[in-house]
């Protein structure tokens, strides 16, 4: 037979094939083979098999040889017999046949279905046994030991107790009978429709939750009410496998051993509803100022909404938790949608009639958030700041809900003496000058804010948030929307020194790369109604294609003046044009490097007015950013918590981190310029005898806010003043003008804010070491901008005080320099006395009164008002009220000077 038609090799094992081959052999050999097959054990193979190395080798040889025996003339029958015995040997079978006998190649390592199914059944049996044992042994923890809130204790910086609050203060458990049926129905329809029939775990609910999430739709959530009750009252909020396993077993046990009424009662009593309210009764009081049994179906539906996450469903918002997604607007939208959905679900479930549902077309508006009585005065603001800081910075992941359970010791940076002094200084102004009964259209809605920061660490040592945290809920030390005006100008100067002026003669890319550092001695055009240009010389046009004409306060023309003097008088034109030459984007970078944030309170930096304070950062941020100049360019984040303990263990500890914001030579030059503002300019009311003080005044459009921000080497403080409608439920409350407030023609940074700053800081630094600011080294090139004329042989008519003097320089002589200062002859808040109407002011207040100088020099008593309040809108209108008759140029334009 040809090779091509030869049959495939037959199996070379034992069995029938081997018997047939043996039958074909001679009788003698068959007998011998038969005898060997029956009498020789597998371990006693013939000598001719020894080369195969036993049964396994015989099998491998058989595979290799195939039908080779026949090709060699029949081969050796004994080999076939050996292989037969190897395949059907009489050895003992293994209990677990793995690797599998009789299989070759990869099949040898593939487990059989019997092995797989056996292992699965065995594993399942073990798991069921373990689960049974665990279920039998598990004992649900006592709710009263883990869910009952304790007090959180807040401490002053000296570790004396400030207040104990939170936890049990705002919890009152209800019996099941006291819980409104409408609340139970709302929660069941919203959270767990099968609650009354399930055993604590709802597999269908979990599957439905996954399905709805996959579709992107709304979901009830996979957890049952029993699971949430167990998690909230008996376990931590950790998202770990061990906690999930514990939750499963405890839930099953609770579902079998605890009645549904008790579970519902416990769930509603331990759940967190926001606003510090744990439990339904506290929530009813916090949101509707009524007891739980007085709630209607609509109000219950809203409170059930909060169980999904109070921080994202409270219409008041929670920007401290999530400033992007937890705004009042977004929260309200979410809350109204879910509230309506819960009512509709109750109708579907037969728990609310359609007619009753139709009665609730309007969202049940909650009351404005209120503070606990213990948190009155400034305490509530301080606790609020410390709480927000800890929740935002702790690495343990402590949530608002967990903090509300209590048991935390929170050590703050606040110094009681300084807090009291700041509040006292503001209250003195309020008492002496603000009279709502006498001037109801001028003195109502007056607000102050303040913050004081340790320059060396960033610790917030004092704040003023408002008259009382239980009555005025907005913390005025935090961002209020009050624009900072000319207190922003130091960032423009710092940017000019740091990044340099662009060269208009070069191309865009080259001008960005080849900048010239600007010296504070540089000269700029200080004229009123100055046409503002881009850095390349083209006229800047707004969105309407109109030119920009920058005005100064009182429409005053200064001519060509150096930046040092421009800062002293708070002239607007030079800094607006300087910002354009450097780039307003660079001004923004400098402000952020100093400590401001690029958030909702940072204004549009693409317009010229950005350089003169259209942004509205908080008093805390302004104090912290000026502290960067005080420390020669070292920026440290303001903070309010040093350490937090829980059950005696430290879980948070602040670590001061120092970032280089500016080279020391730049920061020290900015400080020297601001020091001159206090010694000779608009900030003179802030002078503290024997101390180095640097600072800047700020007043905004329409006289709607006024600031003074200043610092000594050790302490930086910001004080703001504004008028705003007291109704905090209104959206986008407008700021009100302050013309006539406190009996003043207008309010500037040099008036009430500077006086408050002075009174507070005088006490705050009393007894501390006298430290001088560093001596500034010359820096940058003396440039000319804004159309300023090149230098002439004649000296500047407005000499600046020495920039290298380490001690305070004496002010330039004035006609009244030999007379006592107003602080020596006038009552603390007697502004009429300080105005010195017969001979011009001597303390920087309120205008060129009868005989006051009008040429921009220090002779004759120039006032703070003459350089504040300049416009940034480019309009040609300007108020000149008071420029005659000695009244002072108080009424400035938009976002103007000091």
VOKE-954190 format. One record per residue (C-alpha): residue number from 1; x, y, z. Coordinates in steps of 0.25 Angstrom, whole numbers, plus 5000, padded with zeros to 4 digits. Last residue first. Layout:
BEGIN
> NUM,X,Y,Z
...
This chain:
BEGIN
> 898,4966,5420,5191
> 897,4963,5422,5177
> 896,4953,5419,5167
> 895,4944,5407,5164
> 894,4934,5416,5157
> 893,4934,5431,5159
> 892,4937,5439,5171
> 891,4928,5448,5180
> 890,4937,5453,5191
> 889,4944,5465,5185
> 888,4945,5473,5197
> 887,4934,5483,5203
> 886,4943,5496,5203
> 885,4932,5504,5196
> 884,4936,5499,5183
> 883,4940,5485,5179
> 882,4928,5480,5187
> 881,4921,5474,5175
> 880,4930,5472,5164
> 879,4924,5459,5158
> 878,4930,5454,5146
> 877,4923,5451,5132
> 876,4933,5448,5122
> 875,4931,5433,5122
> 874,4942,5423,5122
> 873,4936,5414,5131
> 872,4948,5413,5141
> 871,4943,5425,5150
> 870,4951,5431,5161
> 869,4947,5429,5175
> 868,4958,5434,5183
> 867,4969,5444,5181
> 866,4962,5457,5186
> 865,4955,5449,5197
> 864,4967,5446,5205
> 863,4970,5461,5207
> 862,4980,5470,5203
> 861,4985,5479,5215
> 860,4990,5493,5210
> 859,5003,5488,5206
> 858,5004,5473,5202
> 857,5004,5476,5187
> 856,4994,5472,5178
> 855,4991,5486,5172
> 854,4978,5489,5180
> 853,4983,5492,5194
> 852,4973,5494,5205
> 851,4970,5509,5208
> 850,4955,5507,5210
> 849,4954,5491,5211
> 848,4962,5483,5201
> 847,4956,5470,5204
> 846,4951,5460,5214
> 845,4962,5454,5222
> 844,4977,5453,5221
> 843,4980,5456,5235
> 842,4984,5471,5235
> 841,4972,5476,5228
> 840,4971,5490,5222
> 839,4971,5503,5230
> 838,4957,5507,5235
> 837,4950,5494,5232
> 836,4958,5486,5241
> 835,4953,5472,5235
> 834,4958,5465,5248
> 833,4948,5473,5257
> 832,4936,5470,5248
> 831,4941,5456,5248
> 830,4940,5455,5263
> 829,4942,5440,5264
> 828,4953,5439,5275
> 827,4951,5453,5280
> 826,4960,5463,5274
> 825,4973,5470,5279
> 824,4983,5459,5280
> 823,4978,5450,5269
> 822,4976,5462,5261
> 821,4991,5465,5261
> 820,4996,5476,5269
> 819,5000,5488,5261
> 818,5014,5490,5256
> 817,5010,5483,5243
> 816,4999,5492,5241
> 815,5004,5500,5229
> 814,5010,5487,5224
> 813,5024,5482,5225
> 812,5026,5468,5218
> 811,5024,5457,5227
> 810,5036,5452,5236
> 809,5042,5440,5231
> 808,5039,5427,5239
> 807,5052,5420,5242
> 806,5059,5411,5232
> 805,5061,5422,5222
> 804,5064,5417,5209
> 803,5052,5422,5201
> 802,5053,5436,5205
> 801,5041,5444,5204
> 800,5035,5447,5191
> 799,5037,5461,5185
> 798,5025,5466,5178
> 797,5029,5478,5169
> 796,5039,5469,5162
> 795,5052,5475,5159
> 794,5055,5484,5147
> 793,5065,5478,5137
> 792,5053,5471,5130
> 791,5050,5456,5129
> 790,5042,5451,5117
> 789,5028,5454,5116
> 788,5017,5445,5121
> 787,5008,5439,5110
> 786,5003,5428,5118
> 785,5017,5423,5121
> 784,5031,5428,5125
> 783,5041,5418,5130
> 782,5051,5418,5142
> 781,5057,5404,5141
> 780,5055,5394,5152
> 779,5060,5392,5166
> 778,5067,5401,5177
> 777,5068,5393,5190
> 776,5057,5394,5200
> 775,5061,5395,5215
> 774,5054,5384,5222
> 773,5041,5388,5230
> 772,5044,5392,5245
> 771,5040,5383,5257
> 770,5036,5389,5271
> 769,5034,5376,5280
> 768,5020,5374,5284
> 767,5013,5381,5297
> 766,5003,5388,5289
> 765,5002,5382,5275
> 764,4987,5378,5276
> 763,4983,5391,5283
> 762,4988,5400,5273
> 761,4983,5391,5262
> 760,4969,5392,5266
> 759,4968,5407,5267
> 758,4976,5409,5255
> 757,4968,5399,5246
> 756,4955,5405,5252
> 755,4960,5419,5248
> 754,4964,5414,5234
> 753,4951,5407,5231
> 752,4943,5420,5237
> 751,4950,5430,5228
> 750,4962,5428,5220
> 749,4955,5416,5212
> 748,4945,5427,5207
> 747,4931,5429,5211
> 746,4923,5441,5206
> 745,4918,5455,5211
> 744,4919,5449,5225
> 743,4907,5449,5235
> 742,4909,5434,5237
> 741,4905,5431,5223
> 740,4903,5444,5215
> 739,4907,5437,5202
> 738,4908,5422,5205
> 737,4901,5417,5193
> 736,4895,5403,5194
> 735,4900,5389,5189
> 734,4889,5381,5183
> 733,4885,5367,5188
> 732,4888,5357,5177
> 731,4877,5347,5182
> 730,4868,5351,5193
> 729,4867,5342,5205
> 728,4878,5350,5212
> 727,4868,5362,5215
> 726,4878,5372,5221
> 725,4879,5380,5208
> 724,4894,5384,5207
> 723,4902,5396,5211
> 722,4918,5395,5211
> 721,4930,5396,5220
> 720,4943,5387,5219
> 719,4954,5385,5229
> 718,4967,5378,5226
> 717,4978,5374,5235
> 716,4992,5370,5234
> 715,5001,5367,5247
> 714,5016,5365,5250
> 713,5023,5375,5240
> 712,5012,5385,5242
> 711,5000,5384,5232
> 710,4990,5391,5224
> 709,4976,5389,5217
> 708,4966,5400,5218
> 707,4953,5398,5210
> 706,4941,5406,5205
> 705,4928,5400,5198
> 704,4917,5406,5191
> 703,4922,5420,5189
> 702,4916,5420,5175
> 701,4927,5413,5169
> 700,4938,5408,5179
> 699,4947,5413,5190
> 698,4960,5407,5195
> 697,4971,5412,5204
> 696,4985,5406,5205
> 695,4995,5401,5215
> 694,5008,5401,5222
> 693,5011,5404,5236
> 692,5025,5404,5243
> 691,5022,5407,5258
> 690,5026,5418,5268
> 689,5013,5425,5267
> 688,5002,5417,5259
> 687,4998,5424,5246
> 686,4985,5419,5241
> 685,4978,5433,5239
> 684,4990,5436,5229
> 683,4985,5426,5219
> 682,4982,5436,5208
> 681,4996,5440,5206
> 680,5008,5445,5214
> 679,5012,5435,5225
> 678,5001,5424,5222
> 677,5003,5425,5207
> 676,5018,5425,5209
> 675,5018,5412,5216
> 674,5010,5407,5204
> 673,5022,5411,5195
> 672,5032,5405,5204
> 671,5024,5392,5205
> 670,5024,5391,5190
> 669,5039,5393,5190
> 668,5041,5382,5200
> 667,5032,5372,5192
> 666,5040,5375,5179
> 665,5054,5373,5186
> 664,5049,5361,5194
> 663,5046,5354,5181
> 662,5031,5351,5179
> 661,5022,5340,5183
> 660,5031,5329,5189
> 659,5022,5319,5195
> 658,5023,5316,5210
> 657,5015,5304,5216
> 656,5010,5304,5230
> 655,5006,5290,5234
> 654,4992,5289,5241
> 653,4989,5277,5249
> 652,4978,5267,5247
> 651,4974,5254,5253
> 650,4980,5255,5267
> 649,4974,5244,5276
> 648,4967,5247,5289
> 647,4954,5242,5284
> 646,4955,5251,5272
> 645,4965,5262,5272
> 644,4967,5274,5263
> 643,4979,5283,5262
> 642,4983,5297,5257
> 641,4970,5302,5251
> 640,4968,5316,5245
> 639,4977,5317,5233
> 638,4982,5328,5224
> 637,4991,5322,5213
> 636,5006,5327,5214
> 635,5013,5335,5203
> 634,5027,5340,5205
> 633,5030,5353,5197
> 632,5037,5361,5207
> 631,5029,5356,5219
> 630,5020,5369,5220
> 629,5018,5368,5205
> 628,5012,5354,5206
> 627,5004,5360,5218
> 626,4996,5368,5208
> 625,4991,5356,5202
> 624,4986,5350,5215
> 623,4979,5363,5219
> 622,4972,5363,5206
> 621,4969,5348,5207
> 620,4962,5350,5220
> 619,4955,5362,5216
> 618,4949,5354,5205
> 617,4951,5356,5190
> 616,4943,5366,5182
> 615,4949,5369,5169
> 614,4947,5382,5162
> 613,4959,5388,5168
> 612,4967,5398,5160
> 611,4975,5389,5151
> 610,4962,5381,5146
> 609,4957,5395,5141
> 608,4966,5392,5128
> 607,4958,5380,5123
> 606,4962,5366,5121
> 605,4963,5362,5136
> 604,4949,5360,5138
> 603,4947,5360,5153
> 602,4952,5350,5164
> 601,4940,5348,5173
> 600,4935,5335,5166
> 599,4949,5329,5168
> 598,4964,5331,5164
> 597,4968,5333,5178
> 596,4976,5344,5185
> 595,4989,5340,5192
> 594,5001,5349,5187
> 593,5003,5340,5175
> 592,4988,5341,5172
> 591,4990,5356,5171
> 590,5002,5355,5163
> 589,4996,5346,5153
> 588,4984,5356,5152
> 587,4993,5367,5149
> 586,5000,5358,5139
> 585,4987,5356,5132
> 584,4985,5371,5132
> 583,4997,5373,5124
> 582,5009,5381,5127
> 581,5006,5393,5118
> 580,4991,5391,5121
> 579,4993,5391,5136
> 578,5002,5403,5135
> 577,4991,5410,5128
> 576,4981,5407,5139
> 575,4991,5410,5149
> 574,4994,5424,5144
> 573,4980,5428,5142
> 572,4975,5424,5156
> 571,4982,5434,5165
> 570,4982,5428,5179
> 569,4989,5441,5185
> 568,5001,5433,5191
> 567,5000,5422,5180
> 566,5001,5433,5169
> 565,5013,5439,5177
> 564,5020,5426,5177
> 563,5017,5423,5163
> 562,5023,5436,5158
> 561,5015,5448,5154
> 560,5013,5454,5140
> 559,5000,5463,5141
> 558,4992,5462,5153
> 557,4978,5465,5148
> 556,4966,5464,5157
> 555,4953,5460,5152
> 554,4948,5459,5167
> 553,4954,5445,5168
> 552,4962,5442,5155
> 551,4956,5438,5142
> 550,4960,5428,5131
> 549,4954,5431,5117
> 548,4953,5418,5110
> 547,4949,5419,5095
> 546,4936,5413,5090
> 545,4935,5401,5080
> 544,4923,5395,5088
> 543,4931,5384,5093
> 542,4941,5394,5099
> 541,4952,5400,5091
> 540,4967,5402,5095
> 539,4974,5412,5087
> 538,4986,5406,5080
> 537,5000,5409,5086
> 536,5005,5395,5086
> 535,5003,5393,5101
> 534,4988,5396,5098
> 533,4984,5410,5101
> 532,4975,5418,5111
> 531,4971,5432,5108
> 530,4972,5440,5121
> 529,4960,5446,5126
> 528,4968,5452,5138
> 527,4982,5454,5136
> 526,4992,5445,5144
> 525,5002,5442,5132
> 524,5012,5432,5137
> 523,5027,5434,5143
> 522,5035,5422,5147
> 521,5041,5424,5162
> 520,5034,5411,5166
> 519,5043,5404,5156
> 518,5038,5396,5145
> 517,5045,5384,5140
> 516,5047,5384,5125
> 515,5041,5373,5116
> 514,5047,5365,5105
> 513,5040,5352,5104
> 512,5026,5358,5103
> 511,5031,5369,5094
> 510,5037,5358,5085
> 509,5025,5350,5083
> 508,5016,5363,5081
> 507,5026,5370,5072
> 506,5035,5380,5077
> 505,5033,5395,5077
> 504,5022,5395,5088
> 503,5032,5389,5098
> 502,5025,5382,5109
> 501,5026,5386,5123
> 500,5032,5377,5134
> 499,5028,5364,5140
> 498,5032,5365,5154
> 497,5033,5381,5155
> 496,5020,5383,5147
> 495,5013,5372,5154
> 494,5017,5377,5168
> 493,5012,5391,5164
> 492,4998,5385,5159
> 491,4997,5377,5172
> 490,4999,5389,5180
> 489,4987,5395,5172
> 488,4977,5386,5178
> 487,4974,5394,5190
> 486,4969,5404,5180
> 485,4955,5398,5179
> 484,4952,5386,5188
> 483,4939,5382,5182
> 482,4928,5377,5193
> 481,4923,5363,5188
> 480,4922,5358,5202
> 479,4934,5349,5203
> 478,4938,5344,5217
> 477,4940,5354,5228
> 476,4926,5359,5226
> 475,4920,5345,5230
> 474,4906,5345,5225
> 473,4896,5340,5236
> 472,4892,5354,5242
> 471,4883,5350,5254
> 470,4889,5338,5261
> 469,4903,5342,5256
> 468,4902,5356,5262
> 467,4907,5369,5258
> 466,4915,5364,5246
> 465,4927,5355,5243
> 464,4938,5362,5250
> 463,4951,5354,5250
> 462,4963,5351,5259
> 461,4976,5343,5259
> 460,4975,5337,5245
> 459,4988,5329,5245
> 458,4997,5332,5232
> 457,5010,5328,5240
> 456,5019,5340,5240
> 455,5009,5351,5235
> 454,4999,5347,5246
> 453,4985,5351,5240
> 452,4974,5360,5244
> 451,4960,5360,5238
> 450,4949,5370,5237
> 449,4935,5373,5232
> 448,4926,5385,5234
> 447,4911,5386,5230
> 446,4902,5398,5229
> 445,4888,5394,5226
> 444,4881,5407,5231
> 443,4890,5419,5232
> 442,4886,5427,5220
> 441,4871,5426,5217
> 440,4868,5425,5232
> 439,4876,5436,5236
> 438,4873,5440,5250
> 437,4867,5427,5254
> 436,4877,5419,5246
> 435,4889,5426,5254
> 434,4903,5422,5251
> 433,4913,5431,5256
> 432,4916,5429,5271
> 431,4910,5415,5273
> 430,4914,5409,5260
> 429,4928,5415,5261
> 428,4930,5409,5275
> 427,4924,5396,5271
> 426,4935,5395,5260
> 425,4946,5397,5270
> 424,4940,5388,5280
> 423,4938,5376,5270
> 422,4953,5377,5267
> 421,4957,5378,5281
> 420,4949,5366,5285
> 419,4955,5358,5274
> 418,4969,5362,5278
> 417,4967,5358,5292
> 416,4960,5345,5289
> 415,4972,5340,5280
> 414,4966,5332,5268
> 413,4976,5321,5263
> 412,4966,5310,5266
> 411,4967,5296,5273
> 410,4956,5287,5270
> 409,4952,5276,5279
> 408,4943,5266,5273
> 407,4932,5257,5279
> 406,4921,5262,5271
> 405,4911,5255,5262
> 404,4911,5267,5253
> 403,4925,5265,5250
> 402,4921,5252,5243
> 401,4910,5258,5235
> 400,4919,5269,5231
> 399,4929,5259,5226
> 398,4943,5254,5232
> 397,4951,5250,5220
> 396,4963,5247,5229
> 395,4972,5257,5220
> 394,4965,5269,5227
> 393,4966,5282,5218
> 392,4952,5286,5214
> 391,4945,5280,5226
> 390,4955,5287,5235
> 389,4954,5300,5228
> 388,4939,5300,5228
> 387,4938,5297,5243
> 386,4948,5308,5247
> 385,4941,5318,5239
> 384,4927,5315,5244
> 383,4932,5314,5258
> 382,4938,5328,5257
> 381,4925,5333,5251
> 380,4917,5327,5262
> 379,4926,5333,5273
> 378,4925,5347,5268
> 377,4912,5350,5275
> 376,4903,5338,5277
> 375,4908,5324,5275
> 374,4902,5319,5288
> 373,4888,5323,5283
> 372,4890,5313,5271
> 371,4891,5320,5258
> 370,4880,5321,5247
> 369,4878,5317,5233
> 368,4867,5325,5226
> 367,4854,5319,5226
> 366,4850,5308,5217
> 365,4841,5310,5205
> 364,4831,5300,5202
> 363,4831,5299,5187
> 362,4818,5303,5181
> 361,4809,5293,5174
> 360,4805,5286,5186
> 359,4790,5286,5186
> 358,4790,5277,5174
> 357,4796,5266,5182
> 356,4784,5265,5191
> 355,4775,5263,5179
> 354,4784,5252,5173
> 353,4783,5245,5186
> 352,4796,5241,5194
> 351,4801,5228,5198
> 350,4796,5220,5186
> 349,4809,5217,5181
> 348,4808,5225,5169
> 347,4803,5237,5177
> 346,4814,5236,5186
> 345,4824,5236,5174
> 344,4818,5249,5170
> 343,4821,5255,5183
> 342,4835,5250,5183
> 341,4837,5255,5169
> 340,4833,5269,5172
> 339,4842,5270,5184
> 338,4853,5264,5175
> 337,4852,5275,5165
> 336,4850,5286,5175
> 335,4863,5282,5182
> 334,4871,5280,5170
> 333,4868,5294,5165
> 332,4869,5300,5179
> 331,4883,5294,5180
> 330,4888,5299,5167
> 329,4884,5313,5170
> 328,4888,5313,5185
> 327,4902,5308,5180
> 326,4906,5294,5183
> 325,4912,5290,5170
> 324,4924,5300,5169
> 323,4927,5304,5183
> 322,4926,5290,5188
> 321,4926,5288,5203
> 320,4928,5303,5207
> 319,4918,5307,5196
> 318,4907,5300,5203
> 317,4894,5305,5197
> 316,4882,5312,5204
> 315,4873,5303,5196
> 314,4878,5291,5203
> 313,4879,5280,5193
> 312,4893,5278,5190
> 311,4899,5279,5205
> 310,4887,5272,5210
> 309,4890,5259,5202
> 308,4879,5249,5198
> 307,4873,5251,5212
> 306,4870,5265,5209
> 305,4859,5261,5199
> 304,4852,5254,5210
> 303,4851,5268,5217
> 302,4845,5274,5204
> 301,4834,5263,5204
> 300,4831,5265,5218
> 299,4829,5280,5215
> 298,4819,5276,5204
> 297,4812,5266,5213
> 296,4810,5276,5224
> 295,4819,5277,5236
> 294,4812,5280,5250
> 293,4816,5267,5256
> 292,4831,5270,5254
> 291,4831,5283,5262
> 290,4832,5297,5255
> 289,4843,5306,5251
> 288,4842,5301,5237
> 287,4856,5298,5233
> 286,4864,5297,5246
> 285,4852,5293,5254
> 284,4847,5282,5245
> 283,4861,5277,5244
> 282,4863,5277,5259
> 281,4850,5268,5260
> 280,4854,5259,5248
> 279,4868,5255,5254
> 278,4882,5262,5253
> 277,4881,5277,5250
> 276,4894,5284,5248
> 275,4889,5292,5236
> 274,4888,5278,5228
> 273,4878,5267,5230
> 272,4886,5256,5236
> 271,4879,5243,5239
> 270,4879,5238,5254
> 269,4864,5240,5257
> 268,4858,5237,5244
> 267,4865,5224,5243
> 266,4862,5220,5257
> 265,4847,5222,5256
> 264,4847,5215,5243
> 263,4855,5203,5248
> 262,4846,5203,5261
> 261,4833,5203,5253
> 260,4839,5192,5244
> 259,4842,5183,5256
> 258,4856,5178,5259
> 257,4860,5164,5259
> 256,4860,5159,5245
> 255,4863,5172,5238
> 254,4873,5175,5249
> 253,4880,5162,5246
> 252,4880,5164,5231
> 251,4885,5178,5233
> 250,4896,5174,5242
> 249,4901,5164,5233
> 248,4901,5173,5221
> 247,4907,5185,5228
> 246,4918,5177,5233
> 245,4921,5173,5219
> 244,4921,5187,5214
> 243,4930,5192,5225
> 242,4940,5181,5222
> 241,4939,5185,5207
> 240,4942,5199,5210
> 239,4934,5212,5207
> 238,4936,5217,5221
> 237,4923,5224,5227
> 236,4925,5218,5240
> 235,4915,5208,5246
> 234,4903,5207,5256
> 233,4894,5218,5254
> 232,4896,5223,5240
> 231,4900,5210,5234
> 230,4890,5202,5241
> 229,4879,5212,5238
> 228,4884,5213,5223
> 227,4883,5198,5222
> 226,4869,5197,5228
> 225,4864,5208,5219
> 224,4869,5200,5207
> 223,4881,5203,5199
> 222,4881,5202,5184
> 221,4878,5216,5182
> 220,4864,5222,5178
> 219,4869,5225,5164
> 218,4868,5237,5154
> 217,4872,5234,5140
> 216,4886,5232,5133
> 215,4882,5219,5127
> 214,4893,5212,5134
> 213,4889,5219,5147
> 212,4875,5213,5145
> 211,4880,5199,5143
> 210,4889,5200,5155
> 209,4878,5205,5164
> 208,4868,5195,5159
> 207,4878,5183,5162
> 206,4880,5189,5176
> 205,4865,5190,5178
> 204,4863,5176,5172
> 203,4873,5171,5183
> 202,4865,5178,5194
> 201,4872,5175,5207
> 200,4865,5178,5220
> 199,4856,5167,5220
> 198,4846,5173,5210
> 197,4831,5175,5212
> 196,4829,5189,5218
> 195,4842,5194,5212
> 194,4838,5190,5198
> 193,4837,5205,5193
> 192,4851,5208,5199
> 191,4856,5222,5198
> 190,4847,5232,5191
> 189,4833,5225,5193
> 188,4837,5220,5207
> 187,4843,5234,5211
> 186,4830,5241,5207
> 185,4821,5231,5213
> 184,4828,5232,5227
> 183,4828,5247,5226
> 182,4813,5247,5222
> 181,4810,5238,5234
> 180,4816,5249,5243
> 179,4826,5244,5253
> 178,4821,5245,5268
> 177,4815,5231,5268
> 176,4829,5225,5265
> 175,4835,5232,5277
> 174,4844,5245,5274
> 173,4858,5247,5277
> 172,4863,5262,5280
> 171,4876,5266,5274
> 170,4882,5280,5272
> 169,4890,5281,5285
> 168,4893,5267,5285
> 167,4903,5268,5274
> 166,4908,5282,5271
> 165,4913,5292,5282
> 164,4924,5294,5292
> 163,4929,5308,5292
> 162,4942,5316,5293
> 161,4950,5307,5303
> 160,4964,5311,5306
> 159,4975,5306,5297
> 158,4982,5319,5296
> 157,4978,5320,5281
> 156,4963,5319,5286
> 155,4957,5305,5287
> 154,4945,5299,5280
> 153,4938,5287,5286
> 152,4929,5278,5278
> 151,4918,5273,5287
> 150,4913,5258,5286
> 149,4903,5252,5276
> 148,4895,5240,5279
> 147,4899,5230,5268
> 146,4909,5221,5274
> 145,4906,5217,5288
> 144,4891,5220,5287
> 143,4890,5211,5275
> 142,4895,5199,5282
> 141,4903,5190,5272
> 140,4896,5179,5265
> 139,4900,5165,5270
> 138,4906,5156,5260
> 137,4909,5142,5265
> 136,4898,5134,5258
> 135,4900,5142,5245
> 134,4914,5140,5245
> 133,4912,5125,5247
> 132,4902,5124,5236
> 131,4911,5133,5227
> 130,4923,5123,5230
> 129,4914,5111,5227
> 128,4909,5117,5214
> 127,4923,5121,5210
> 126,4928,5107,5212
> 125,4917,5101,5205
> 124,4919,5110,5193
> 123,4933,5107,5193
> 122,4930,5092,5193
> 121,4919,5093,5182
> 120,4929,5102,5174
> 119,4940,5091,5176
> 118,4931,5080,5172
> 117,4926,5087,5160
> 116,4940,5090,5155
> 115,4945,5076,5158
> 114,4933,5069,5151
> 113,4935,5079,5139
> 112,4949,5074,5137
> 111,4961,5083,5140
> 110,4969,5087,5128
> 109,4984,5084,5131
> 108,4985,5071,5124
> 107,4977,5077,5112
> 106,4989,5086,5110
> 105,4997,5075,5105
> 104,4993,5061,5108
> 103,4981,5054,5116
> 102,4982,5040,5122
> 101,4983,5045,5136
> 100,4978,5059,5139
> 99,4987,5069,5146
> 98,4978,5068,5154
> 97,4970,5056,5157
> 96,4966,5059,5171
> 95,4963,5046,5179
> 94,4974,5039,5171
> 93,4972,5025,5165
> 92,4980,5013,5170
> 91,4989,5007,5159
> 90,4983,4995,5151
> 89,4988,5000,5138
> 88,4979,5003,5126
> 87,4988,5013,5119
> 86,5001,5008,5123
> 85,4997,4994,5122
> 84,4994,4996,5107
> 83,5007,5003,5105
> 82,5015,4992,5111
> 81,5007,4982,5102
> 80,5010,4991,5090
> 79,5025,4990,5093
> 78,5024,4975,5095
> 77,5019,4974,5081
> 76,5032,4980,5076
> 75,5030,4986,5062
> 74,5022,4981,5051
> 73,5031,4982,5039
> 72,5038,4996,5042
> 71,5026,5003,5036
> 70,5017,4995,5045
> 69,5024,5000,5057
> 68,5024,5014,5052
> 67,5009,5015,5053
> 66,5009,5027,5063
> 65,5023,5027,5068
> 64,5023,5040,5075
> 63,5010,5038,5082
> 62,5014,5024,5086
> 61,5027,5029,5091
> 60,5019,5039,5100
> 59,5011,5028,5105
> 58,5023,5019,5108
> 57,5030,5030,5115
> 56,5018,5031,5124
> 55,5017,5016,5126
> 54,5032,5014,5130
> 53,5045,5020,5125
> 52,5043,5017,5110
> 51,5057,5011,5110
> 50,5052,5000,5120
> 49,5042,4995,5110
> 48,5051,4984,5104
> 47,5055,4980,5117
> 46,5041,4976,5120
> 45,5032,4984,5130
> 44,5032,4981,5145
> 43,5025,4994,5150
> 42,5013,4992,5142
> 41,5011,4978,5149
> 40,5014,4965,5141
> 39,5005,4954,5142
> 38,4993,4956,5133
> 37,5000,4964,5122
> 36,5013,4956,5123
> 35,5005,4943,5121
> 34,4997,4949,5109
> 33,5010,4954,5103
> 32,5017,4940,5105
> 31,5005,4933,5099
> 30,5004,4943,5088
> 29,5019,4941,5085
> 28,5018,4926,5084
> 27,5005,4927,5076
> 26,5011,4936,5065
> 25,5005,4950,5064
> 24,4992,4954,5058
> 23,4985,4951,5072
> 22,4994,4961,5079
> 21,4990,4972,5069
> 20,4976,4970,5071
> 19,4977,4970,5086
> 18,4985,4983,5086
> 17,4973,4989,5078
> 16,4963,4984,5088
> 15,4969,4990,5100
> 14,4984,4995,5102
> 13,4990,5007,5096
> 12,4996,5010,5083
> 11,4984,5017,5077
> 10,4984,5014,5062
> 9,4992,5022,5052
> 8,4984,5027,5040
> 7,4982,5018,5029
> 6,4993,5017,5018
> 5,4988,5023,5005
> 4,4999,5033,5002
> 3,5010,5023,5007
> 2,5006,5013,4996
> 1,5000,5000,5000
